[in-house]
Each structure stands twice: as C-alpha cells, then as structure tokens.
Amino acid sequence: MFLGRWFGIDVKIHWTFWLLLGYIAYAAYSAGQPLAGVLASVGLVVSVFVCVVLHEYGHALTARAFGIGTADITLLPIGGVARLQRMPEKPWQEFLVAIAGPAVNVVIAGMLGALILIADVPARPLLAEPIVNVSFLAQLLAINVVLVVFNMLPVFPMDGGRVFRAVLATTMSYVGATRIAVRVGQALAIALGLAGLFVLHSPMLAIVAVFVFFGAAAEGRAVETRARLRGAPVSAAMTTALYPVEADQPLQEVAQWMMASRQDDFPVVENGRLIGLISRRDLEDAWQQHGPQATARHAMRSDMRPVSFDDDLAAVDARLQEGDQSAAPVVSGDRLVGVISLAGISDFLEFGPWRRRVHRYASSANGFAGASPRGGEIIDAEPI
C-alpha cells in the first residue's frame, strides 16, 4: 500500500503491517482496557513506526549524499526497509550510511526527553491538564533507546553489522570483511533467536533473528557475486546469436519466434536501425493489453541504454539489478553485437571459468572488435 512520497522517496506499507495493528488492538481489548486504552496502544505502535520511517530516511538521505538512490521505504511488522540501489563499498561511506539511522533515533530520544522535562516543570500544576502525556512519551523514548542499542549490535546486515564490516574493510578486502561480518552476524542471530524463544519469550525477536540470518547469507552471496564479476567484460556473458524483429511485425509472430528459440530478449529494428528491445514479459503484457495482432512497437522498450562489449560486467549487472529491465543491447562502436541479460550473467557465474577460456581463445584467434557474431546481424545502434 502506497503511503506517500517525501524527499523523492516512496513510502509503502506491507499488508502484514495491518495484522500487527489488529493484534495490538485485540490484545489491549482482551486485557480489559477501555477504548481510550486500546487507541493509546495502537497509537504507540504507530508512533514507533513513524520513528522507524525517520530512521530509514536517515539511511536513504545519507546514501543520496554519496550518489546512491533509494527505490522506496517499506514498513513491515518487524521494522522498516529502505531499498538502496546499492551499498557504498568505500568503508567510510558505508559507516556513515549505516550509522545515520540509529543517529536519527538518538535525536528523537533527545527531543522526547526534552519534552518530558518541559511537561514536568513546577508550572505544570497551574494547568488544568498536562500539555503532553508523559507516560506515552516515556514509553516512546525507551523504545527509541532500545532501537538504537538493538540496531547497533554487530549483527550483519543490521546497522551495527554494517558498521562492523566497514571497520574491518579498512584493514582487509571488502569481500574478506563481508565474510567475517556474515559469520559473526549469523552466530549472533542464532543467539538472539534462542534468547527470544527461551529467555525473553519473544516470538517476534526469534522471527527477526531468522530474517537476519538469511539476510546475512543473501548479502554475503551478493558481495561474492560482484567480486567474481568484477574485471570480466560484458562480451564474456552476452548472447550473440541475435534474431531481430521488425517494428511492424505482429506480436503473434514474435511469440512464435520466442517459443522456437532460446532467445529471451529480441532487438527491434526499423529500416535496419535498432529502436528498442522486447523481453518475454514485455511481450506478455502487450499481448494482454493490445492483443496478438498488435506490433512489436507496442511491446518494445525504447529507453534501453546500450552497453559496450568491453564494459565491466559487475557494473552492468548492478545497473540491470537496480532498474526495471533485465537486459540491455551490447554495442561495439555503432553496431549491435549482442544482448546482455541477468539470465546470461547467471549462466556466466555458473560456467564462468570455461566461458572465460573460450572468450580469450576467440578474442586472440579472431579479434573480437572487427568480427560479426555468428548467427546475429549487424545493426546500426545509434538511435538509443
């Protein structure tokens, strides 16, 4: 559910968040609280998640200062997630981005403490009613302090774990620092999960620990993947057996071509010039919207920026992961020589060493730049 857009970042609420609010309201009602008490309990949870959103904005706006965008911020029952396009690999930048979130909670806690002091001054008895609910603010203050302490635990990929990795990365490689941070984070996640189940009797803490454990493993794999891709050229993973389709070709024919080949992304040409790219998903969406007699022009993406065949594969993979496209045309000079896709990069990771040897052999034997890919066509790629 879309909540709003502030500072150029969409804020969303996952549908399970409403289950949490319903549970809180039911628990308060079952405990015999009046309607005011039920609303106060729900209000406290909502206020906590407002603090969580501000926490995530701390990460997002600090990352923006380093040229890193944020796709959106999503509220979940276990907290908030800011989907940064990437994490900075410079240790001091990651340190600042990671610590910015807890720093926001420190500021919030300080402001709440000041409000509590103001509400408790000697002049207060002169008022018919207190200006603020001191008990409510005290609870919110305590929760923000807990958020700071919890988030700063060296449990990767939580904020403290990222700070831990950033510190390690100042004395070792980024990949090595990530491996250590993942192992420490997973060990602490297991400890937190056991403590949540058998000591604190908090199923929510155990659930958070499970997410953290698998999150650490996933991010560790992502860092290892980037390290394997770094230094490899796009030409080592691109598809070169291309069969372009004409812009005015019916989608029914394009679909038949897709089903008859292993090609997932088709260049679209007009008068011999590349004007777009069609993926299987694009074809399906256009088919449902316009019907099988619509043309390839209705399904193509014309905003695809081409990449060079000798670009760094890690950078291109990051670009594809960050955007809403899974493929991009590959050019050599002004000529189309292939298509690079996330599926092709996945194949490269699986068969990388063998493909590297084949690529080196082909390049040294034939000279890549002047050769036309077998099975493909040479197309003017200037328009994109």
Secondary structure as UniProt FT lines:
FT   STRAND          2..6
FT   TURN            7..8
FT   STRAND          9..13
FT   HELIX           16..30
FT   TURN            31..32
FT   HELIX           35..65
FT   TURN            66..67
FT   STRAND          70..76
FT   TURN            77..78
FT   STRAND          79..84
FT   HELIX           91..119
FT   TURN            122..123
FT   HELIX           124..126
FT   HELIX           134..151
FT   TURN            156..157
FT   HELIX           159..168
FT   TURN            169..171
FT   HELIX           174..198
FT   HELIX           203..229
FT   TURN            230..231
FT   HELIX           234..236
FT   STRAND          245..246
FT   TURN            247..248
FT   HELIX           251..260
FT   STRAND          265..270
FT   TURN            271..272
FT   STRAND          273..279
FT   HELIX           280..290
FT   TURN            292..293
FT   HELIX           296..299
FT   STRAND          307..308
FT   TURN            309..310
FT   HELIX           313..322
FT   STRAND          327..332
FT   TURN            333..334
FT   STRAND          335..341
FT   HELIX           342..366
FT   TURN            369..370
FT   TURN            374..375
FT   TURN            382..383
//
